[in-house]
Amino acid sequence: MLQKKKFVVLLICAVSFVVFNNFLFNWAMEAAHLGGSILCSRLTPDLKPKHTNVAFLKTHKTASSTMQNILFRFAEFNNLTMALPKPNCGHQFCYPHFFSTEFVHPQTQQPNMIANHMRFNESALQNLMSNTTIYITILREPASMFESLFTYYSNISEAFRRVPNGSLEAFLADPLRYYRPGEDNAMYARNTLTFDLGGDKDRPASDAAYAQAFVAKVERVFSLVMISEYFDESLVLLRHLLSWDLEDILYVKLNMRAESSKKSLSPGLPEKIRDWNSIDARLYDYFNASLWVKLSELGLDFVANEVNLLRHAQERLLKNCSGGQLPASEIKNKELHPWQPSENVSIVGYDLPSNISQEAKERCLRYIMPEVPYTTKLLHSHLMRSTKT
């Protein structure tokens, strides 16, 4: 009887996936071999409706573009309003200024979601968003994150530009020789996570009380602090926090550097990076530990099963929606060209297969579209919607 019930649930699940995405049908059936009832957990009547009011504080170089794409797709698929920046702010909310409601495009006021780069301002966001909004953000291990920042913003941050031969080792040997706290783009060169979250990036490492209070504030505001190194596990927590389906958290990795643009850290550098970014390090250590407490509460075996399902679906999605990662020069569709910060950094992207239907292309496009064109697309959709009302 139990097996028959499980089969019926899986059959319903498979049909629902066909409606959502034809190319995921086979994966839905495979779920039976991987604890498939998890896949359809939202079909049971006792679960809450999907939560649709979400504020995502998009941090830098933390896989946040991938997370943003998940939210963009969810908003578009469910006809929700995504708060978007005014044209004079570009595709960010006039970062690095503290967020203000004045930065929001008037046609996207009273939003369900917000996900573009900003510097966090709790009171301004509370004035904009519903009081049922769930706040989430994402952090990354400080050493790997700083290497990424140093490479990505090597021609943008004045602190990094001053370093002879673009040497990370030279910068970390004497950061204050190159770093100026108040100059443009200084936020990329020290405690970037702290700055994005609205904190004081230049508070001395000796001020443990400030760091402790700042961590406590972040914990009070954000219902979930995701960890980049455990992105899939974080998504499982997000799915249960928001009562979403597994297909809602499917993704393709975006805004990634080519392997040739990544640098390995020599011995001793990770410690120097953590010392220089001491508040970021404290944030990461605390919320990495708290993530695993939450995962343990959900059940590590249960989480592993869902992660397995998610990764199988992701493999199929990538196979059906692209031929793999490509350098920008090889991407034929200009709309899919990822932004390149400099000629020394290669950001890879994707191109659509030519042998899939137009309907599939439209679905796939949402998964692989970079942040800037997707922001423009959503704004156009909101403007078109407003003209019809």
HELIX and SHEET records of a PDB file:
HELIX    1   1 LEU A    2  PHE A   20  1                                  19    
HELIX    2   2 ASN A   22  LEU A   24  5                                   3    
HELIX    3   3 PHE A   25  GLU A   30  1                                   6    
HELIX    4   4 ALA A   31  LEU A   34  5                                   4    
HELIX    5   5 GLY A   36  ILE A   38  5                                   3    
HELIX    6   6 SER A   41  LEU A   43  5                                   3    
HELIX    7   7 SER A   64  PHE A   77  1                                  14    
HELIX    8   8 PRO A   87  CYS A   89  5                                   3    
HELIX    9   9 THR A  101  PHE A  103  5                                   3    
HELIX   10  10 PRO A  106  THR A  108  5                                   3    
HELIX   11  11 GLU A  122  LEU A  128  1                                   7    
HELIX   12  12 PRO A  142  TYR A  152  1                                  11    
HELIX   13  13 GLU A  158  ARG A  161  1                                   4    
HELIX   14  14 PRO A  164  GLY A  166  5                                   3    
HELIX   15  15 LEU A  168  ALA A  173  1                                   6    
HELIX   16  16 PRO A  175  ARG A  177  5                                   3    
HELIX   17  17 ALA A  186  TYR A  188  5                                   3    
HELIX   18  18 THR A  192  ASP A  196  1                                   5    
HELIX   19  19 ALA A  208  VAL A  221  1                                  14    
HELIX   20  20 SER A  228  TYR A  230  5                                   3    
HELIX   21  21 PHE A  231  LEU A  242  1                                  12    
HELIX   22  22 LEU A  246  ILE A  249  5                                   4    
HELIX   23  23 GLU A  259  SER A  261  5                                   3    
HELIX   24  24 LEU A  269  TRP A  276  1                                   8    
HELIX   25  25 SER A  278  LEU A  298  1                                  21    
HELIX   26  26 LEU A  300  CYS A  321  1                                  22    
HELIX   27  27 ALA A  328  GLU A  330  5                                   3    
HELIX   28  28 LYS A  334  LEU A  336  5                                   3    
HELIX   29  29 GLN A  358  ILE A  368  1                                  11    
HELIX   30  30 GLU A  371  LYS A  388  1                                  18    
SHEET    1   A 5 MET A  82  ALA A  83  0                                        
SHEET    2   A 5 MET A 113  ILE A 114  1                                        
SHEET    3   A 5 VAL A  54  LEU A  57  1                                        
SHEET    4   A 5 ILE A 134  LEU A 139  1                                        
SHEET    5   A 5 LEU A 224  ILE A 227  1                                        
SHEET    1   B 3 MET A 256  ARG A 257  0                                        
SHEET    2   B 3 ILE A 347  GLY A 349 -1                                        
SHEET    3   B 3 LEU A 326  PRO A 327 -1                                        
END                                                                             
